[in-house]
Amino acid sequence: MGFGGFHLLEIPAREAAYLLNRYLDAGGNYVETAAAYGNGESELKVGAALAHRRDEIFLATKCIARDKKGAAEQIDRSLQNLQTDRVDLLFMHAVGTGEQLGQILAPGGALEAAEEARAQGKIRFLGISMHGQPDTLIEGITRYPFDAVMATFNYFDRFNFPDLEGKLLPLARGKDLGLVLMKPLADGFLWRSAPVAFRYALSLPVSVVVTGMNTKEMLEADLAYVRDFQPMSAKEKEELFRSAPELGEYVCRQCDACLPCPKGVPIPEIFRLEGYYDRQMRDGKARDPAEYALRERLRFWYGGQERARQQYQDLPVKAAACIGCGECLPRCPYHLAIVEKLGIADYKLSGAKRYF
């Protein structure tokens, strides 16, 4: 388990120092932050807390600059903030589009600065990270010999972005890359199911599971998840996919059991695009204010709306072709109301002005 530094922004430096040192004392050694977290505030807190224990940690930070000059300045500022002469791993962070990947790879791009910094001993390894649909990560680790890749893995987004586990994970393993799992709680969406969410994350074939911790209670709970960890069997995973309340009877598990449709509606593909659009979080159900606010905050977290709508427009058969025959309904092992869900997905992806 790695210590993620984003949520250190929420607490005073003295509390951050306690948590970081307690994590190291418990046997942890992977600490990760970013220049963009509070415009350097997280890095400053990590540096102040752990400069005296620098040789005990594998230290990672992230660069969001796309050009060489900006990246060089950001790297030097990160080293100053962290009170060190080197970082073990620097991520090209939030590289979410082909355009952004092209910028960092191009002559005069951020990777030139990172390579020069590595030659000077300021960086040991280079990585790439982004959130959500992993197409750009897949392209990135194919085009450039990164040492590590960081992506979102959890039992909820497994079904919103199936290429994470289906394509990115085996590709990264095949290239022997460091594979960093972030967001094991799906940005906090799985907070009620933390024990099983961490167990699922720790059961994946990754190098490290990184999570943010900002209270003593949270840190001790997370340490216990690791200390008491037993790998989840394939049978247990299937039971989780069947019964997890966050998946319920709305999130498509991409099993294809609903096919074939007599009208040729590509049901799983439409629901996959709905996952890109809003993580299948708006499901037509009324919820209490706290749950509603959490879903509204997180459903567009990865900004995939326009991409999902464009891909939907490219489908030769759309949800509107459904005639409501119901042949798919008894086939679904998760009891999804497929006909109704197709209407909701079409509302989202077609840009309709109101629910069907």
TIZADO-771628 format. One record per residue: residue in three letters; z negated, y negated, x negated of N, C-alpha, C in turn. Coordinates in steps of 0.2 Angstrom, whole numbers, plus 5000, padded with zeros to 4 digits. Layout:
N
ALAZYXZYXZYX ...
END
This chain:
356
MET500050064996500050005000500049944996 GLY500549894997500549834993500249774997 PHE500049724994499749664997500249614998 GLY500449595004500949545005500549475006 GLY500849425003500549365003500649305008 PHE501049325013501249275018500549245022 HIS500149295024499649275028499049245024 LEU499149245018498649205014498649125015 LEU499149105018499249035021498749015026 GLU498449065029498049055035497349045033 ILE497149065027496449065025496349025019 PRO495649005018495548965012495649005005 ALA495748965000495849004993495249054991 ARG494649034993494049074991494149144995 GLU494349145001494449205005495049245002 ALA495549215001496149244998495949274991 ALA495549244987495349274981494949334982 TYR494449334987494049394988494549454990 LEU494949444995495349494997495849524992 LEU496149484988496549504982496149544977 ASN495549524975495149564970494849624973 ARG494749624980494449684983495049734983 TYR495649714984496249754985496349794978 LEU496249754972496349784966495749824964 ASP495149804966494549854964494649914968 ALA494949914974495049984978495650024975 GLY495950004970496550044967497250014968 GLY497349964972497949934973498249894967 ASN498849894966499149854961499849814962 TYR500049824969500649784970500549724974 VAL500649664972500549604975501149564976 GLU501349544982501949514983501849444987 THR502249394985502249334988502949304988 ALA503049234989503649204989503549134988 ALA504049104985504049024984504048994990 ALA504449024995504448985002503848995006 TYR503349035004502749035008502348975007 GLY502348935012501948875012502148825006 ASN502848825004503148784999502748794992 GLY502548864991502148874985501448894986 GLU501148874992500448884993500248954992 SER500549004994500349074993500349094986 GLU500849074982500949084975500349054971 LEU500148994973499648954970498948994971 LYS498849024977498249064979498249124975 VAL498849154974498849224971498749204963 GLY499049154961498949134953498149124952 ALA497849084956497149064955496749124955 ALA496849174960496449224961496549284955 LEU497149294953497249354949497549334942 ALA497549274940497849264933497349304928 HIS496749304929496349344924496449414924 ARG496849444929496949514930497649534930 ARG498049484926498749494927499049564925 ASP498749594920498949654917498849714922 GLU498449704927498249754932498749764937 ILE499149714938499549704944500349714943 PHE500649734947501449734948501549674952 LEU501749624950501849554953502549544955 ALA502649534962503349514964503349454968 THR503849414967503949354971504649344973 LYS504849294977505549294980505849224979 CYS506449224979506849164978507349154984 ILE507349094987507849084992508349044990 ALA508349014984508948974982509549014981 ARG510148984983510749024982511149004976 ASP511048944973511448924967511048934961 LYS511348934955511048944949510548894947 LYS510648824948510248774946509548784951 GLY509648784957509048794962508648854960 ALA508948914959508648974957508248964951 ALA508548934946508148924939507548884940 GLU507648834944507048784945506548824949 GLN506748864954506248894958505848954954 ILE506248984950505949034946505349004941 ASP505548954938505048914934504448894937 ARG504548864943504048844947503548894950 SER503848954951503449014953503049034948 LEU503349044942502949064936502349014935 GLN502448944936501948904935501348914941 ASN501648914947501148924952500748994951 LEU501049044949500749104948500349114941 GLN500349064937499949064931500149124927 THR500749134926500949184922501649174918 ASP501849214913502449204910502949244912 ARG502849294917503349334919503149364926 VAL503649384930503549424936503849494935 ASP503549544938503849604937504449614942 LEU504449584947505049594952505249524956 LEU505849504955506049444959506549474964 PHE506449454970506849464976507349404977 MET507949424978508449374981508249384988 HIS507949334991507649344998508049315004 ALA507949355009508249335016509049325015 VAL509349375012510049375011510349405017 GLY510449365022510549405029511349405031 THR511749365027512449365029512949385023 GLY513549405024513949405019514149345015 GLU514149285019514149225015513649215010 GLN513049225012512449215008512449265002 LEU512649325003512749374998513249344993 GLY513849324995514349294991514149234987 GLN513749194990513449134986513049164980 ILE512549204981512149224975512549264970 LEU513049304972513449344967514049304964 ALA514149244967514749204964514549174957 PRO515049154953514949114947514549054949 GLY514049044945513648984947513149004952 GLY513049064954512549084960511849104957 ALA511449114962510749124960510649184955 LEU511049234956510949294951511049274944 GLU511449224943511549204936510949184933 ALA510549144936509949114934509449174933 ALA509449214938508949274938509149314932 GLU509749324930509949374924509749334918 GLU509849274917509649234912508849234911 ALA508549224916507749234916507549304914 ARG507849354916507749424914507849424906 ALA508349404904508549404897507949364893 GLN507649314896507149284892506449314893 GLY506449364897505749404898505349374904 LYS505649324908505249304913505249344919 ILE505749394920505849434925505949504922 ARG505649554925505749624923506349664927 PHE506249654934506749684939506949634944 LEU507549654947507849614952507949654958 GLY507849624964507849654970508249604975 ILE508349634981508649594987508249614993 SER508249564998507849575004508149545009 MET508049565016508249535022507949565027 HIS507949535033507649565039508149585045 GLY507949635048508349665054508949705051 GLN509549695055510149735053510349735046 PRO510349795043510449795035511149795033 ASP511649775036512249775034512349745027 THR512049685026512149645020511749675015 LEU511149705016510849745011511249805008 ILE511549835013511949895011512549875006 GLU512849815008513449785004513149764998 GLY512549734998512249704992512149754986 ILE511749814988511649864983512249904981 THR512749894985513349934983513749884978 ARG513749824979514149774974513749754968 TYR513149764968512749734962512149784960 PRO512049804954511549854952510849824953 PHE510649804959509949784960509449844958 ASP508849824956508349874955507949894961 ALA507949854966507449864972507749834978 VAL507649864984507849834990507249834995 MET507149784999506649775003506849765010 ALA506649805015506849795022506349815027 THR506449805033506049815039506049885041 PHE505449925041505449985043504849995047 ASN504950015053504350035058504650075063 TYR504150105067504450155072504750115078 PHE504650055079504950015084505649995082 ASP505749955077506349935075506849985072 ARG506550045071506950105070507550115075 PHE507350095081507850105086508250045088 ASN508049985086508449925086508949915081 PHE508749945075509249935069509250005066 PRO509650055069509550125067509850135060 ASP510250085058510550095051510050085045 LEU509450055047508950055042508750125039 GLU508550165044508450235041509050275041 GLY509550265045510150305045510550295039 LYS510650235036511150225031510750195025 LEU510350135026510050105020509650145016 LEU509150185020508650215016508950275012 PRO509450315014509750365010510150335004 LEU510450285006510850255000510450224995 ALA509850194996509450164991509150224987 ARG508950274991508650334987509150364983 GLY509750374985510350404981510450364975 LYS510350294975510450254969509750244965 ASP509250284967508650284964508350214963 LEU508350174969508150104969507350104971 GLY506950054969506350044972506450024979 LEU506150054984506250044991505550014994 VAL505549954996504949914998505049915005 LEU504549945009504449935016504049875018 MET504349835022503949775025503949785032 LYS503449745035503349745042503249815046 PRO502749845043502549915046502249905053 LEU502049845055501849835062502349795066 ALA502949785064503449755067503249685069 ASP503149645063502849575064502249565068 GLY501849615069501249615073501349645080 PHE501949665082502049685089501649755090 LEU501549795084501249855085500549855084 TRP500249795084499549785082499049825086 ARG499149845092498749895096498749965093 SER499349975090499450045087499450055080 ALA499050005077499050005069498950075066 PRO498450115068498350175064498950215064 VAL499350225069499950275069500550235066 ALA500550165067501050135064501050135056 PHE500450135054500450135046500550215044 ARG500350255048500450325046501150345046 TYR501550315051502250325051502550295045 ALA502450235044502650195038502550235032 LEU501950255031501750285024502150355024 SER502350385029502650445029503450445027 LEU503650385027504350375025504450375018 PRO505050405015505150405008505250345005 VAL504750295004504850235001504350224995 SER504450174991504050164985503350134987 VAL503350084992502750054993502850025000 VAL502250025004502249995011501849925010 VAL502149865011501849805010501649775017 THR501049755017500749725023500349665021 GLY500349615026499949555025499249565028 MET498749545024498049555026497649485025 ASN497249465030496949395030496249395032 THR495949455033495249465034494949525031 LYS494249525030493949585026494049645031 GLU493949635037494049695042494749725042 MET495249675041495949705041496049745035 LEU495849715029495949745023495549815022 GLU494949815025494649885024494949935029 ALA495149915035495549955039496149985036 ASP496549935033497149965029497050005024 LEU496549995020496350035014496150105017 ALA495850105023495650175026496250215028 TYR496750175030497350215032497650245026 VAL497650215021497950245015497450305012 ARG496850285012496350335009496350405013 ASP496450395020496450455024497150485026 PHE497650455023498350475025498450545025 GLN498750565030499050635031499850625033 PRO500350655029501050645031501150665038 MET501550625042501750645049502250695049 SER502250745053502750795053503250775057 ALA503850815057504450795061504250805069 LYS503850855070503650865077503150805079 GLU502750775075502350725077502750655078 LYS503250645074503650595074504050595081 GLU504250645083504650655089504150635095 GLU503550665095503050645100502850575100 LEU502850545094502750465094503350435097 PHE503950455096504550425099504550425106 ARG504250485109504250495116503750455119 SER503150445116502550425120502350355118 ALA502650325112502350255110502450205116 PRO501850175117501950125123502350065122 GLU502450045115502949995114503650015115 LEU503850075115504450105116504550115124 GLY504050145127504050155134504650185137 GLU504850165143505450195146505950135147 TYR505950095141506550045141506950045134 VAL506550055129506950055122507350115121 CYS507950115120508450165119508250205112 ARG508250265112508050305106508650325103 GLN509250305105509950325102510050395101 CYS509850435106509950505105510650535107 ASP510950485111511650505114511650555120 ALA511050575122511050625127511350605134 CYS511350535135511650515141512450525141 LEU512750535136513450535136513650615137 PRO514350615140514850565141514750535148 CYS514950465148514950435154515650445157 PRO515650455164516350465167516850405167 LYS516550345166516950285165517050265158 GLY516750305153516850285146516450235144 VAL515850215147515450165145515050195139 PRO515050155133514750175127513950155127 ILE513550195131512950175133512450165127 PRO512450215122511950195116512250135112 GLU512850125112513150075108512950005111 ILE512950005117512749945121512049925120 PHE511649975120510949965119510749955112 ARG511149975107511049965100511149885099 LEU511749865102511849785102511349745105 GLU511049775111510449745114509849735109 GLY509749795105509249785100509449735094 TYR510049725092510249675088510049605091 TYR510149605098510149535101509449515102 ASP508949555104508249535105507749585104 ARG507949635101507549695099507249725106 GLN507649725111507549755117506849735120 MET506649675119505949655121505949625128 ARG506449595130506449565137506749625141 ASP506349655145506449715149506449705157 GLY506349645159506349635166505749645169 LYS505149655165504549665168504049605167 ALA503649585172503249535172502649555168 ARG502349515163501849525159501349475158 ASP500749495156500149445155500449385150 PRO500149325150500349275146500349285139 ALA499849325136499749335129500349385127 GLU500449435131501049485129501649455130 TYR501749415135502449375136502549325130 ALA502049295128502049245122502249285115 LEU501949335114502149375108502849405108 ARG503049425114503749455114504249395114 GLU504049335117504549275116504549255109 ARG504049255105504049235098504449285094 LEU504349345095504649395091505349425093 ARG505649415099506249445101506849415097 PHE506849355095507349325092507149305084 TRP506649345082506449335075506949345070 TYR507449385071507949395066508649365067 GLY508749325073509249285074509949325074 GLY509949375078510549415078510949405085 GLN510749355089511049345095511849335095 GLU512049295091512849285091513149345088 ARG512949375083513249435081513249485086 ALA512749495089512749545094513249535100 ARG513249475102513749455107514449465105 GLN514649445099515249455097515449525096 GLN515049565094515149635094515249665101 TYR514849645105514949665112515649645115 GLN515849585114516449565116517049605114 ASP516949635108517449675105517449745107 LEU516949765111516949835114517549835120 PRO517949895119518449895124518149915131 VAL517649945132517249955138516549925138 LYS516449885143515749855143515349885149 ALA514749855149514249885154514449875161 ALA514849815162515149805169515549865172 ALA515749905168516149965170515750015173 CYS515050015173514650065176514750055183 ILE514750115187514850115194514250135197 GLY513650145193513050165196513050235199 CYS513450285196513450345198512850385197 GLY512450365191511850395190511850465186 GLU512450485184512550555180512150555174 CYS512050495171511650485164510950495165 LEU510650475171509950475172509550535170 PRO509750595173509350655172509450675165 ARG509950655161510050675154509550645149 CYS509350585151508950545146508250575146 PRO508050605140507350635139506850585139 TYR506950515139506450465139506450435145 HIS506750455150506750425157506950355158 LEU507350335154507550265155507950255161 ALA507850195164508250175170508950145167 ILE509350195165509950175162510450125165 VAL510550135172510950095176510650015176 GLU510050015177509749945177509749915170 LYS509649955165509549925159510249905156 LEU510849935159511449915157511649845160 GLY511349835166511449765169511049715165 ILE510449735163510049685158510449675152 ALA510649725149511049715142511649675143 ASP512049685149512549645150512449575151 TYR511849555154511649485155511549455149 LYS511149495144511049465137511649455133 LEU512049505133512649505128513249465131 SER513349465137513949425140513849355141 GLY513149335140513049255141512949235148 ALA512849285152512749265160512149215161 LYS512249185166511749125167511049155170 ARG511149215173510549235176510549315176 TYR509949345178509949415178510449445183 PHE510649505182511149535187510849535194 
END
